[in-house]
Amino acid sequence: MTVQPSVDAGISAVQLDRTDGGLATHEQFWRDRQPWLQERGYMLRPRYRPDWKPSWLGTDKFYRDCEDGQSTLMPTILDATRQSDGLLVTLKRVDTAVHPFEVEIGEFLSSEQLAQDPRNHCVRILDVLQDPIDSKLSIVVMPLLKSYHKPEFLTVGEAVAFCIQMIKGLHFMHDHLVAHRDISTRNVMMDAVPLYSKKLWHPESPRYTRDFSGSAKHFSRTERPMKYFYIDFGLSRKYEPEDESPRELPILGGDKSVPEFQGDGYDAPADPFRTDIYYLGNLFRLTFLNHFRGFEFMEELVADMVQADPGKRPTIAEVETRFNDGYRRLSSWQLRSRLVHRGENGFVRAILDTMHFFVKAQSVAKRRPPIPIPSS
């Protein structure tokens, strides 16, 4: 192990090789800006402070077992604490030369008037900071969110609640002439803070508490209804009312399976709103239909959303109407049913169904809604 003293901003620190738990190059970006961020009211975890001394040095601990040994894997994302009120937030580095509309669209969707709309499921922009070193960079501050599918969905009703919010959220965006253009499993998240009982999860190791004192215990989504959000407007576009039929050249985002972006279609402009429909349908397909039973009520709708011809896909208004008609035919008992994996054998299914029966009965007794949607 190579341990060398280094000086950053005049403060002595310890520097490790990357393989020994030291900072990766993209992490040094945040360390170098920590004093400035603190001045602006945002405190980073100890790992990213210039005077950081790794807690495992001089002990027999492995760095990965320590809180300050958890490195961020996303080069443009880091969590922080807002000092004024202790709110946990996410910082995102945005290169405005590469994504010139991201901050503008995010602020538009976060404007006071639009933020009051209950259909708005776009992540709220809390602050935008101009990077003190690179004029092309902005640091966007947002609430701390968590991947939408971890911990797992447990019931059909929990999945329906997710779909309702995602459909409403996309309908909201399209009503305001914003096409997301990059809906995927990595660009949908949830406000999971209510899901956790006493200590929140660690942003880089969600199985553990933020202070790494133990496992992060959580409730179910039925017990603590979740609100879901679209994030990342780097590829998004906002249109004017006179843009009746906008067309955009393909840009590959997280989901690279879009039919109109394949083969010869890669050079042809496409309707970004119909592409959004594909993205959302494929998200539903990948998250639920491909893995679980019990979603027959939406199979035909999803098939229409992901069909190859964009012109034949339904609008988001049609998607919402058809989805609502479908799930409202499900009984409360069906909605409270657990998600059954397609590969479950009869014996395993019988055991899990028996265990879930008591969970379902408890939800009924406590009058928890079968479709858990937060009140605000």
N, C-alpha and C positions, 0 to 999 in steps of 0.2 A: 504494500500500500504506500502510495506517495502522498505525503502530507507536507504542504508548503505554506508558509505564511504569505499572505497577499494583502495589499492595501487597496481599498476602494473608498473613494470619497474621504480619504484621510483616516479611515477606521481600520484597525488591525482585524484580520479575520483568518479563518482556516480554510484552505482550498484542498479539495480532494479530487482524485481522478473520478471520472464519470462512473467507472465500474465499481468504485468504492462508496457510492452514494453521493458523490459530488454533483454540482449543478451541470446540467446539459447546456449547450450553447443558447437554446431558446429560453432557458430559465434565467440566464444571466441578464437578459433584456429586462426582466421584472426586478431582479436584484438591483440593477443599476438605477432603476427609477423609484425604488422603494422610498427614499427620503422625500422625493417630490410628491409621491402619492400620499405619504403621511401628512405632508403639509396641506394637501388638498382634502384631507379628511378620511383617507382610506388606509387601513393597516393591513399589511400582508402577514402571512404566517411566518414564524421564526426562520424557516428555511430561506426565505427570500430577503432577509435583512442583511445589510452589509457586514454587521458584526457577528453573524451567525457562527456559533460553535456547535458542531454536530454532537448531539446528546450521547451517541454511542461510543465516542472516542474515550479510551481508557476503561471501557467496560467489555464484557463478553457478549454484548448484544449484537445481533445482525442488524444492519441499518434498515432493512425492510420491515423490521419489527418495531420501528420507532416512528413516531408521528412526523418528525422532521426529516425522516428518510423517504417520505412519499413524494416522488417527483411528478410534476404535471406532464401528461403525454401530449396534450393539445398545445401546440406552440403559440397560439393566439389567445388562449383562454387561461384565466387564473381567478381563483376566489379571493375575497378580501372581506374585511369587516368595516362597515361605516362607523366611524368613531362617535358621531353625534348621537346615535341611538342603539348601536350594537347590531344593526341589521346586517345579515350576511348577504353579500352581493357577488356578482360575477363581473369581472373586468374582461373586455374583449378588445384586442388590438385590431383596428381596421385600417387597412391601407387604402386611402381614398383615391389614390391613382389607379388602383386595380378595381375597387368597388366604389365608384363615385356616388352611387345613389343610396347606399346602405344606411348611412346615418340619417339622411333626409327622409327616407321612407319610414324608418324606425321612429323618428320623432313625429312624423305626421300621424302614424297609427297610435302613438302615445299621447297625442295632444289631449288637452283636458276634456274637450267635447267628446272625442271618440273614446277616450278611456272610460267614460261613464256608460257607454253602451254595453249592456250585459252580453251581447253577442261577440264582443271583442275578445278574442283569444290570442292576441299577439303580445309577445313579451313586452313589458313596460320599460321604456328607456328612462332611467332615473337621473342620469347626468351624462354629459359628453365633455371629455377633457382633451385639450390640444396637447399632443406630445411635446415635451420641452426640448427634445433633441432633433426629431425628424418632423418637419412641417407637413409631410404627407400622411402622418399617422394620427389617428384619433383613438382615444380610449373610451369605449362606451361602457357605462355602468348599468347593470340590470339586476333584478332580484336573483338570488341563488335558486336555481331549478335543478331538477333531477330527471334522468332518463325516464320516459313515460311508462316503460314496461318492466321496471325493476323497483320494488318487488313485483312478483307476478300478479296478473289479474286472476281472481279466484272464481268469479261467477259470471254468468251470461249478462246479468244486469250491470255489473261493473264494466264489461266490455261495451254494452249499449250506451252507458253514460259517456264513455270515451268517444264513441262514434258521434253521438249527438253533439258534443262540444266541438269536435273537429269539423263537422259539417257546418254548424252555425258559424264557427270562426272563419272558414273559407268563404261562406256566403257573405259574411261581413266584409271581408277583404274585397271580394269581387263587386259588391255593391258600391264600394269606394274606389273602384277601378284600379285595384292593386292586384297584380298577378304575382304569386309567390315564386314560382318557377324552380323550387328546389325542395319540395315536400318529400321527406324520407324519414326513415326510422331514427336518424340522428338529429333531425331538425324539428322534432316534436318532443316537448318535455312537460313536466308537471311541477306544481308548487307542492312539494312533498313535506314541507315543514309540519303541517298538521298531522301527518301520518306517523310521526315519531313521538314516542312517549316522553322521555326525559332528556335524552341527549341525541343530537342530530348526527347524521352520518358524516364520515370524512369524505370530502369531495373527490379524492383520488383513490380511496379504498372504502367504498360504500358499505361493506360488511361491518366495518368497525365504527365506533363513535369518533367524533371529531377530535377528542383528546387521546384517542387510541387506548382507552382504559378498558375496553371490552367490546362485545358485539352490539351493533346498533339495533335495538328492539323497535318494532313498529306494529301499528295496528293494520287492519285490513282496509281496503277502500270502501267497503260497506260501512264499517265503523266510522271512518273519517273520510268523507267524500273528497275527491281530488278535483282540482281545476287544472286543465291542460292548456298548453300554449304552443303556438308556432314561434320558432326562433329563426335567426339568420336570414336577413333580407339582402344578402350580398348579390344575389342574382335577380332580385325582384325588380319590377318596373311598375310605375304608376302612370296611368294614361289620362288623357283629357276627355271630357264628354264627346267632343267631336271625333275622337278616334273610334269610329263605330266598329271596325273590324281590324284590330291591331294584329300584326304579324311580327314574329321575331325569329331570327336565325337560332338554331339549336345551341344551347349551352348545356353541357353535361354536368349535372349536379351529383348528389349522393346516389340517386336511383338512376342507373344508366340503361334501364330496360325500355324506355319510352319508344313505342313503335315508330313514330314519325321521325325519330332521330337515328334510325338504323339505315345502313346502306346508302342508297341514292338520296334518301330523305334528309341526310345530314346537311345538305347544302340548300334545302328548301325552307323558306320561312313558314312558321306554324303559328296557330292561334294559341297564345300562352294560357288563356283561360281554360281551353279544352285540355291542354297538357296538364294543368293543375288537377283536373278531374281524374286523369289517368293516375297521377301521383297519389292522390288520396285513395282511389280505389285499390291501387296496388299496396298501399300501406295497410288497408283493411285486410287484403288478401294475405299478405305476408305475416301479419300479426295474429290473425284469428282464423280465417277460413282454411288456410293450409295446414293448421296444426290442431284444430279443435272441432268437435261435433257441436251441433246446436245452432249453427248459423245459416240454416237453410233459408230462413226468411229474407236474407239479404244476398243470397248467391246470384240471383238473376240481376239485381241492381249492380253488384260489383262487376259481373261479367260485362254489362253494358258500359260501365265506367272505364274498363281497361281494354275495350275493343280497339282494333288496329286503326280504324278510320276515325280520326278526331271529330269529324263532322257528325258522326252518329252517336257520339257520347252525349249523355244528358247534361244540361246546365246544372249549376250547383243548386238552383231553386228546385229543379226537378228531382235532383238527388235527395234534397231535404224532404220533399213531399213523399217520395216513394219510401224512403227509409222510415219516416214516421208512421206511414201506413203499415209497414211491415212489422216493426217492433211492437206496435200497439195491439197486435193480434196475439202476442205472447201473454200467457197468464202470469200472475205474480209468482206462482210456484216454479214456472219455467225460468223466469228471470232470476230467481234465487238459486237455481241449479248451478252446480259447480261446472267449471270448464273441463270437459272430458277430452283428453288427448286422443288423437285418432289411433295411436298404436297401443292403447291400453288393452290388455287381455281381460277376460271375464272375471278372473279371480281378483286381480288388482282393482278392477273397477268396482266390484262388490264391496271390497274393504273401504275404498275411498268414499264411495257413496254413503256407506253407513256412518263413517266419521263426519261427513259433511251434513248429514241429516240433523245432527245435534247443533251444528253451527247455524243451519238454516232455521231450525226451530227457535233458537235464541234470538235471531234477527227478527223473526215474526213477533216473538214475545216482547221485544224491546221496541217494536213498531218502527224499525229502520226501513226506509224506502227500498224497494227491490232494485230501483235504478238510483244509485247514490250520486246525486248532483249537488254540489255545494250551493248554499243559499245566496252567496254573493261571489 
